[in-house]
Amino acid sequence: MALAQLIYASRPFGFDEAMLNGILIDARRCNQRDDITGALVCRADLYMQYLEGPEIAVAAAFARIASDDRHLEVTRLVWAPIIERLFPKWAMLDDPARSWMWTQEEVADGAVSRASEAEIIGVFARIAEEAI
């Protein structure tokens, strides 16, 4: 079974703690069912999520997310085959944006869309290292 990683970014619609909790509950339930692992970076101006697992399941999860009205401007940033998982123990790691990530001003100025695939993957590699 081929494994894939997918990273997308979106803008939250009506971000608050209740919405975030709802997203995490849905993600963890679906991801456990579909053998998907990953991490979600979330704050008032940005969702950026890393999904990994069976290629077909990851593609189906992204299709559900893209049609979810809690997300605006859903943009796929990375789609690639992988050999091993970054987050093998996490159905969905909830990670607040770190101080070393982009500021709200940088996000508003397009920093995420200008970042290379290596930079985007690097964000999640660092989160995975810190989660151990």
N, C-alpha and C positions, 0 to 999 in steps of 0.2 A: 504494500500500500504506500503510495507516494505521499510524503509529507510536504506541506507548503506553509509559508509564512505570508501573512498579509498585514500591512499596516495602513490605517486610514486616519484621517483627521476630519473633524467636523466642528461646527460651532453649536453649542448647546442652545436649545430653545427653552426659555423659562427655567434656567438652572437654579436648583435649590437642593437641599439635603434630601428631601423626600423623592425628588426625581432621580437623583443619583442612586439612592437606595433601591429604587424600583429597577433601574437599569442593571445594577449589580446582581440583584436577585434573579432577574430574567437571564442575564448572561451566564451566571454560574449554573443555573438549572439546565439551560440548553447546552452549554459547553460540556458539562459532565455527561449528558446524554449522547453528545456527538463526538466525544474524545478530543475536544478542543481545549487547549490551554492558552494562557496569555496574560496580558496586563492592560489596564486602562489608566491612562493619565487623565485626570479631570480637574477642571477649574472653571470658573465662570465664563471664560472666553475660549476654552479649548477642550475638546475631547480628542485624545489621540490613543488609538487602541492597537495592540499587537495581538494577532490571532495566529495560532499554529496548530496544525493537526492534519488529518486526512484532507487532501486537496479538495475533494467534492464537498465535504462538510464545511470547510473554511469558506469556500465560494458561496454556499447556501447561507451561512451566517452573515456574510457581508451583504448579500442581497436583502436579508431581513433588516439589517441595520440601515441600509441605504433607503429603505422605504418607511423607516420609523420616524414619526413626526417630532420626536424629541431631538432629532439631529437636523441641522441646517448645513447646506454646502458640504455634503459628504464627498471627500476626495480620497481616492486610493493613491497611496504614496509608494508602496512597495508590494510586489507580488513576486515570490520567488520560491523555487524548491529548496528544501532544507534536508539535512541528514539527521540532525538531532534538535531537540527542543531547548529553548532558553528557559522556559517556565514549566518544566515537567510536573511540578507539584501543585500548580496553581490553576484551578478552573478559571479564575479571573482575579488577578492581584489588583487590588484597589490602591492606586498610588497617586497621591497629590503631586502636582507639579513641583519640582524641586527648585531651589534657588539657583542651581547651575543650569536650569533650562531657560528657554526664552522668556523674556518679560512680556507683560501684556502689550506694551508698546511695540515690541519686536514682532509679536504675533499679529497685531493689527497692521503692521507694515509689511507683512508677507513673509516673515522669516521661515515659517514651516514650508511654504510652497517653494522657496528658494533653496532649502536644504537638500543636500545630496542624499541618495539612498543610504550611503555609508553613514552619514551623520544621523539620519533617522534611526537606523538599526542600532547605531552606537548609543542613542538615548536609552533604548530598551536593554541593551547589553549591560549598561551601567546599572540600571534598575535591577536587573536580574542578579548582578553581583552583590548589590546592597541588600537584596531580599534573602540571601542565604543565611 
